[in-house]
Amino acid sequence: MTILWLVMVSLIGAIQYAIPQLTRRDIFFSVTVAPDFRDTAQARRIVAAYRHGITVVTLIALAIAIEVGARGAGLLGAGLLMLELLCAVAVFVLAHRRTVPFRTAPSTAREASLDPQLPMPGLVPLLVGPYLLLGAATLTLLSHWNEIPNPMPVHWDLVGNPNGWMPKTPRIFWMINGAYLLLCLVSTLFVVGIVYYSRRIAVSEIKLREEGRFRWIGIGVMLAGSYLIAALAFLPLYPHIATEFGGVAALLVIMSVGALELARRGQSGVRLLPSGASENVADRTPDACWKWGMIYYNPDDPALMVEKRFGIGWTLNFAHRGAWVCIALILVAVAFSLSLPMIARR
């Protein structure tokens, strides 16, 4: 487990270190800047200070991970990752504040596409699939209840071996499956939000093509995550399905490869634009609506999902009602998970 936490800590540190190179050229630490600002001495100093902070945070987290592993306190690993992420956020906020004095007024140029945004073919069956899979898993486990080991496995390591168990009771069974259902609903809302409730920023042929490819890869990663959540419901009855049949492992591979491809392309594919193709004007969102450079809150924006300003992918418009539905579902799923150990001890 020590090796696992060391790998996870290192991976988070590497991602945070590389993020400044993945955003749009005219967005620098969530601030709208001139496209050539990245090449200035001030920008290089801000990036250097940010990366120095991330390196220090990562090294400290690695040292703690080694100590945690030596003491055999494996459950503290998840808390360590959260602490590392919180410290990385603090480093980002400092870089954001250093960038604010170099903010420029957004361009008044506007582009618009007159072509209708067509629905994604076959999206509905893809969205329904995880719920059918989850329903099949629930019925299968109920019909083979006596074959499920007691205690039943509820957690697995990265190679598919069970490493966590809980008493086999109906209450715990339904709470686990309820958490899976809620997480699938969150994934569905995110996909629907990206497809129907987010804006296309690019309108020219080359930029629109790369943005579209980035969008569909991102949706594919989210759908794979939804199917992975549903597939986990089978594991109490077939605890070694990940290694014997590769079903769960295959979904993890799809998600990992998709995430790496998104990073290679950069936000909306801007890293793959030909040298002669100029980038778009920022991301069409006002700086004032980005709280601490991370949280987007704009009541005048009908979009549910908007591009992240730091990193890749999308984030919620927290002024949209749908955002709070997603947050509520996540909180309930987390509450279910956290309450399971207390229920198991009764």
C-alpha positions as CSV (number, residue, x, y, z in Angstrom):
1,M,0.0,0.0,0.0
2,T,2.9,2.4,0.6
3,I,3.9,2.1,-3.0
4,L,0.4,2.8,-4.1
5,W,0.2,6.0,-2.0
6,L,3.7,7.1,-3.3
7,V,2.5,6.6,-6.9
8,M,-0.8,8.5,-6.2
9,V,1.1,11.4,-4.5
10,S,3.6,11.6,-7.3
11,L,0.9,11.5,-10.0
12,I,-1.1,14.4,-8.4
13,G,2.1,16.4,-8.1
14,A,3.0,15.8,-11.7
15,I,-0.4,16.8,-12.9
16,Q,-0.4,20.0,-10.8
17,Y,3.1,20.8,-12.1
18,A,2.1,20.5,-15.8
19,I,-1.3,22.2,-15.6
20,P,-0.1,25.7,-16.6
21,Q,0.8,24.4,-20.0
22,L,-2.6,22.9,-20.6
23,T,-4.8,26.0,-20.5
24,R,-5.6,28.4,-23.2
25,R,-2.8,30.8,-24.1
26,D,-4.8,33.9,-23.1
27,I,-5.9,32.4,-19.8
28,F,-3.0,32.4,-17.2
29,F,-3.8,31.1,-13.7
30,S,-7.5,31.8,-14.4
31,V,-6.8,35.5,-15.4
32,T,-7.4,36.9,-18.8
33,V,-4.1,38.1,-20.2
34,A,-2.5,39.1,-23.5
35,P,-1.7,36.0,-25.6
36,D,2.0,36.9,-25.5
37,F,2.1,37.4,-21.7
38,R,3.3,33.8,-21.1
39,D,6.6,34.7,-22.8
40,T,7.4,37.6,-20.5
41,A,9.8,37.5,-17.5
42,Q,6.9,38.2,-15.1
43,A,5.0,35.2,-16.3
44,R,8.0,32.9,-16.1
45,R,8.6,34.1,-12.5
46,I,5.0,33.3,-11.6
47,V,5.2,29.8,-13.1
48,A,8.6,29.2,-11.4
49,A,7.2,30.1,-8.0
50,Y,4.1,28.0,-8.6
51,R,6.1,25.0,-9.6
52,H,8.5,25.4,-6.7
53,G,5.5,25.4,-4.3
54,I,4.0,22.3,-6.0
55,T,7.4,20.5,-5.7
56,V,7.7,21.3,-2.0
57,V,4.2,20.2,-1.4
58,T,4.7,16.9,-3.3
59,L,8.0,16.1,-1.5
60,I,6.4,16.7,1.9
61,A,3.4,14.5,0.9
62,L,5.8,11.8,-0.2
63,A,7.6,11.9,3.1
64,I,4.3,11.7,5.0
65,A,3.2,8.8,2.8
66,I,6.4,6.8,3.6
67,E,5.8,7.5,7.4
68,V,2.1,6.5,7.1
69,G,3.1,3.3,5.3
70,A,5.8,2.5,7.9
71,R,3.2,2.8,10.7
72,G,0.7,0.6,8.7
73,A,-2.0,3.3,8.8
74,G,-3.1,2.8,5.2
75,L,-6.5,4.4,5.8
76,L,-4.8,7.7,6.3
77,G,-3.6,7.7,2.7
78,A,-6.9,9.1,1.3
79,G,-6.7,12.0,3.8
80,L,-3.1,12.6,2.7
81,L,-4.2,12.9,-0.9
82,M,-6.9,15.4,0.1
83,L,-4.3,17.4,2.1
84,E,-2.0,17.5,-0.9
85,L,-4.7,18.8,-3.1
86,L,-5.7,21.5,-0.6
87,C,-2.1,22.6,-0.4
88,A,-1.9,22.6,-4.2
89,V,-5.0,24.8,-4.3
90,A,-3.3,27.3,-1.9
91,V,-0.2,27.4,-4.2
92,F,-2.5,28.1,-7.1
93,V,-4.4,30.9,-5.3
94,L,-1.1,32.6,-4.6
95,A,-0.1,32.4,-8.3
96,H,-3.6,33.7,-9.3
97,R,-3.2,36.7,-7.1
98,R,0.3,37.5,-8.5
99,T,-1.2,37.3,-12.0
100,V,-4.2,39.6,-11.3
101,P,-2.2,42.9,-11.8
102,F,-1.4,41.8,-15.4
103,R,-5.1,41.3,-16.2
104,T,-6.2,42.7,-19.6
105,A,-9.7,43.7,-20.7
106,P,-11.4,40.9,-22.7
107,S,-11.6,41.5,-26.4
108,T,-14.8,43.0,-27.6
109,A,-14.6,40.8,-30.7
110,R,-17.4,38.2,-30.8
111,E,-17.9,35.1,-32.9
112,A,-21.1,33.1,-33.3
113,S,-22.0,30.0,-35.3
114,L,-25.3,30.0,-37.1
115,D,-25.3,26.2,-37.3
116,P,-27.6,24.4,-34.9
117,Q,-26.0,22.3,-32.2
118,L,-27.0,18.8,-33.2
119,P,-27.7,16.1,-30.6
120,M,-25.1,13.3,-30.2
121,P,-26.4,10.2,-32.1
122,G,-27.0,7.2,-29.8
123,L,-26.5,9.3,-26.6
124,V,-29.7,8.1,-24.9
125,P,-28.9,4.4,-25.1
126,L,-25.3,5.1,-23.8
127,L,-26.7,7.1,-20.9
128,V,-29.3,4.4,-20.0
129,G,-26.7,1.6,-20.2
130,P,-25.2,2.1,-16.7
131,Y,-28.6,2.0,-15.1
132,L,-29.5,-1.3,-16.9
133,L,-26.1,-2.7,-15.8
134,L,-26.7,-1.6,-12.2
135,G,-30.2,-3.1,-12.2
136,A,-28.9,-6.3,-13.6
137,A,-26.2,-6.4,-10.9
138,T,-28.8,-5.8,-8.1
139,L,-31.1,-8.5,-9.4
140,T,-28.2,-11.0,-9.8
141,L,-26.9,-10.4,-6.2
142,L,-30.4,-10.7,-4.7
143,S,-31.0,-13.9,-6.5
144,H,-27.6,-15.3,-5.4
145,W,-27.7,-13.8,-1.9
146,N,-26.6,-17.0,-0.2
147,E,-23.5,-17.2,-2.4
148,I,-22.2,-13.8,-1.4
149,P,-19.4,-14.2,1.2
150,N,-20.0,-12.8,4.7
151,P,-18.4,-10.4,5.3
152,M,-18.7,-9.3,1.7
153,P,-16.0,-7.5,-0.2
154,V,-16.6,-3.7,-0.6
155,H,-13.2,-2.4,-1.6
156,W,-10.4,-3.6,-4.1
157,D,-6.8,-2.7,-4.8
158,L,-5.6,-1.6,-8.2
159,V,-4.9,-5.2,-9.3
160,G,-8.5,-6.3,-8.5
161,N,-7.9,-8.1,-5.1
162,P,-10.4,-7.5,-2.3
163,N,-8.9,-5.5,0.6
164,G,-12.0,-4.3,2.4
165,W,-15.0,-6.1,3.8
166,M,-18.3,-5.4,5.6
167,P,-21.0,-7.5,7.1
168,K,-23.5,-8.9,4.6
169,T,-26.7,-7.1,5.6
170,P,-29.6,-5.8,3.5
171,R,-29.1,-2.3,4.8
172,I,-25.5,-2.1,3.8
173,F,-26.2,-3.8,0.5
174,W,-28.9,-1.2,-0.4
175,M,-26.8,1.7,0.8
176,I,-23.9,0.7,-1.4
177,N,-26.1,0.3,-4.4
178,G,-27.8,3.6,-3.6
179,A,-24.4,5.3,-3.6
180,Y,-23.6,3.8,-7.0
181,L,-27.0,5.0,-8.4
182,L,-26.4,8.5,-7.1
183,L,-22.9,8.6,-8.7
184,C,-24.3,7.4,-12.0
185,L,-26.9,10.2,-11.8
186,V,-24.1,12.8,-11.3
187,S,-22.2,11.4,-14.3
188,T,-25.4,11.6,-16.4
189,L,-26.0,15.2,-15.4
190,F,-22.4,16.1,-16.3
191,V,-22.7,14.5,-19.8
192,V,-26.1,16.1,-20.5
193,G,-24.7,19.4,-19.2
194,I,-21.7,19.3,-21.6
195,V,-23.8,18.2,-24.6
196,Y,-26.8,20.5,-24.2
197,Y,-26.0,23.1,-21.6
198,S,-22.5,24.3,-22.5
199,R,-21.3,26.7,-25.2
200,R,-19.1,26.0,-28.1
201,I,-16.3,28.6,-28.0
202,A,-14.8,27.9,-31.4
203,V,-16.6,28.7,-34.7
204,S,-13.8,28.4,-37.4
205,E,-13.4,25.1,-39.0
206,I,-10.0,24.0,-37.6
207,K,-10.6,25.2,-34.1
208,L,-14.2,23.9,-34.1
209,R,-12.9,20.5,-35.1
210,E,-10.3,20.3,-32.4
211,E,-12.8,21.5,-29.8
212,G,-15.3,18.9,-30.9
213,R,-12.8,16.1,-30.6
214,F,-11.8,17.2,-27.2
215,R,-15.5,17.4,-26.1
216,W,-16.3,13.9,-27.3
217,I,-13.2,12.3,-25.7
218,G,-14.2,14.0,-22.5
219,I,-17.7,12.7,-22.7
220,G,-16.3,9.2,-23.5
221,V,-14.2,9.3,-20.3
222,M,-17.3,10.3,-18.2
223,L,-19.4,7.6,-19.8
224,A,-16.7,5.0,-19.1
225,G,-16.6,6.2,-15.5
226,S,-20.4,5.7,-15.3
227,Y,-20.2,2.2,-16.6
228,L,-17.3,1.5,-14.2
229,I,-19.4,2.6,-11.2
230,A,-22.3,0.3,-12.3
231,A,-19.9,-2.6,-12.9
232,L,-18.6,-2.4,-9.3
233,A,-22.0,-3.5,-8.1
234,F,-21.2,-7.0,-9.4
235,L,-18.0,-7.4,-7.4
236,P,-19.5,-8.7,-4.0
237,L,-20.6,-11.8,-5.9
238,Y,-17.6,-11.9,-8.3
239,P,-14.8,-10.4,-6.3
240,H,-12.1,-11.3,-8.8
241,I,-13.9,-10.2,-12.0
242,A,-11.4,-7.4,-12.6
243,T,-8.5,-9.9,-12.9
244,E,-10.4,-12.9,-14.3
245,F,-12.4,-11.1,-17.0
246,G,-10.9,-7.7,-17.2
247,G,-14.2,-5.9,-17.3
248,V,-13.5,-3.4,-14.6
249,A,-9.8,-3.1,-15.6
250,A,-10.8,-2.4,-19.2
251,L,-12.9,0.5,-18.1
252,L,-10.1,1.9,-16.0
253,V,-7.8,1.6,-19.0
254,I,-10.2,3.5,-21.2
255,M,-10.6,6.3,-18.6
256,S,-6.8,6.5,-18.1
257,V,-6.0,6.6,-21.9
258,G,-8.8,9.1,-22.4
259,A,-7.5,11.4,-19.6
260,L,-3.9,11.2,-21.1
261,E,-5.3,12.1,-24.5
262,L,-7.1,15.1,-23.1
263,A,-3.9,16.3,-21.5
264,R,-2.0,15.9,-24.7
265,R,-4.6,18.0,-26.6
266,G,-4.8,20.7,-23.9
267,Q,-8.0,22.6,-23.1
268,S,-10.3,22.1,-26.0
269,G,-7.5,20.9,-28.2
270,V,-5.5,24.2,-28.2
271,R,-2.2,22.4,-28.1
272,L,-2.9,20.7,-31.4
273,L,-3.9,23.8,-33.4
274,P,-1.7,24.4,-36.5
275,S,0.9,27.1,-36.1
276,G,-1.0,29.3,-38.5
277,A,-4.3,29.0,-36.6
278,S,-4.8,31.7,-34.0
279,E,-6.6,30.7,-30.7
280,N,-10.0,32.0,-29.7
281,V,-10.5,35.0,-27.5
282,A,-10.3,33.6,-24.0
283,D,-13.2,31.4,-23.0
284,R,-16.1,33.9,-23.2
285,T,-16.6,34.1,-19.4
286,P,-15.9,37.3,-17.3
287,D,-13.0,37.2,-14.8
288,A,-15.2,38.8,-12.1
289,C,-17.4,35.6,-12.0
290,W,-14.4,33.4,-11.2
291,K,-14.1,33.3,-7.4
292,W,-10.5,32.7,-6.4
293,G,-10.0,31.7,-10.0
294,M,-11.6,28.3,-9.4
295,I,-15.4,28.7,-8.8
296,Y,-17.6,30.0,-11.5
297,Y,-20.7,31.9,-10.4
298,N,-22.6,33.8,-13.0
299,P,-26.4,34.1,-12.7
300,D,-26.6,35.8,-16.2
301,D,-25.0,32.7,-17.9
302,P,-27.5,30.0,-18.9
303,A,-24.8,27.4,-19.2
304,L,-24.6,24.7,-16.7
305,M,-21.1,23.6,-17.7
306,V,-18.2,25.9,-18.6
307,E,-14.5,25.2,-19.4
308,K,-12.2,25.1,-16.5
309,R,-9.8,28.0,-16.4
310,F,-7.0,26.0,-14.8
311,G,-6.5,22.5,-16.1
312,I,-8.6,20.7,-18.6
313,G,-12.3,19.7,-18.8
314,W,-15.3,21.4,-17.4
315,T,-16.7,22.8,-14.2
316,L,-20.1,23.8,-13.0
317,N,-21.7,27.2,-13.1
318,F,-22.7,27.4,-9.4
319,A,-25.4,30.0,-10.1
320,H,-27.3,27.3,-12.1
321,R,-29.9,25.3,-10.3
322,G,-28.6,22.1,-11.9
323,A,-25.2,22.6,-10.3
324,W,-26.7,22.3,-6.8
325,V,-28.6,19.1,-7.8
326,C,-25.2,17.6,-8.8
327,I,-23.7,18.7,-5.5
328,A,-26.6,17.4,-3.5
329,L,-26.3,14.0,-5.1
330,I,-22.6,13.9,-4.5
331,L,-23.0,14.8,-0.8
332,V,-25.7,12.2,-0.3
333,A,-23.4,9.5,-1.9
334,V,-20.5,10.6,0.3
335,A,-22.8,10.5,3.4
336,F,-23.8,7.0,2.5
337,S,-20.1,5.9,2.2
338,L,-19.0,7.6,5.4
339,S,-21.9,6.1,7.4
340,L,-21.3,2.5,6.3
341,P,-18.5,1.8,8.9
342,M,-20.7,3.1,11.7
343,I,-23.6,1.0,10.6
344,A,-21.3,-2.1,10.3
345,R,-20.2,-1.7,13.9
346,R,-23.7,-1.8,15.3
